[in-house]
């Protein structure tokens, strides 16, 4: 079991996001994807890499390790909360070659051809204009520079999200998640993701699917995680009665029960990973 972060106790609880709290759990869940980002981007010493929509530091932390010595990572995010969390986590990891900047993906404040490589983990799918954002990433990438980007595949290939929707929709009317809509599935299926990148000017695309298993020790731990990181559950907890929140918790446990493997619960998901050169 990966315990939530409890360091930096001087930070008030309201200033720490659930993503920071569960960063170490996410690091384990996404370990294979982090390795893919490092390999696909060709991260190496003395390179300067842009990690767009950096979140709490996956994969920018690993990229920073790969670019040492002589290189660095510029990590950007539009969320001040995420960016502050990323800075604290990088500092606690002893990494000094990451520069964190607040920035919108669709309006990058960098000169053309500034970076040896660019990465974007699950960022384009939340953009109002993903083609414009991808165009900006291409603009700041050096000729022949490498890129690596990811997004979630179609809803029915992502048990973590579908079980949340199944439970929450019993208490709050919610349309089922659908590909093409703003959110986690905006760039699904793979053909849509490819289309966005080609419209942005990328031509060399290596497309692959990667399984990402969200694994927990118990339904109680799963409830803690989704309560801290999943927006639909956070909204439900904030609006439902105490009794209904408890019923939602039971509904969530029932939704994930089919994915129990012995004493653990394993929720399989599929990520779309696209890499190539400018």
Secondary structure, DSSP 8 states (H G I E B T S, - for coil): --------TTS-GGGS-HHHHTHHHHHHHTHHHHHHHHHHTT--TT-EEEEES-TTTTTHHHHHHHHTTT-EEEEEES-HHHHHHHHHHHHHTT--SEEEEE--TTS--S-TT-EEEEEEES-GGG-TTHHHHHHHHHHHEEEEEEEEEEEE--GGGBHHHHHHHHHHTTTS------TTSSSTTTT-SHHHHHHHHHHTT----EEEEEEEEEEES-HHHHHHHHHHH-HHHHHHHHHS-HHHHHHHHHHHHHHHHTTEETTEEEEEEEEEEEEEE-
